Amino acid sequence: MTWHIDFVLIDARTAAVKICIELDDKSHAHPKRRARDAFLNSAMRRAGVRLLRIPLRRYTPEQIRAILAQAA
């Protein structure tokens, strides 16, 4: 089984992880996926890494900037 995070934003100076982004499509509604998401949420929280879940759809660059600014 292979798992991944959709995006990882890092600090350009230190390479420290700033935030991870998971794009949630309709597959995240299925019971097995919900269990995986709960595990991922818990693992990221225990690791001290912020996880931002964003519904999958088309975004403009301005919308993405706003989402990230709000998460900061």
Long-range contacts (C-beta under 8 A, 24 or more apart in sequence): 3-36, 3-40, 5-51, 9-68, 17-49, 18-50, 19-49, 19-50, 19-51, 19-52, 19-68, 19-71, 20-44, 20-49, 20-50, 20-51, 20-52, 21-51, 21-52, 21-53, 21-54, 22-51, 22-52, 22-53, 22-54, 23-54, 23-55, 23-56, 24-53, 24-54, 24-55, 24-56, 25-56
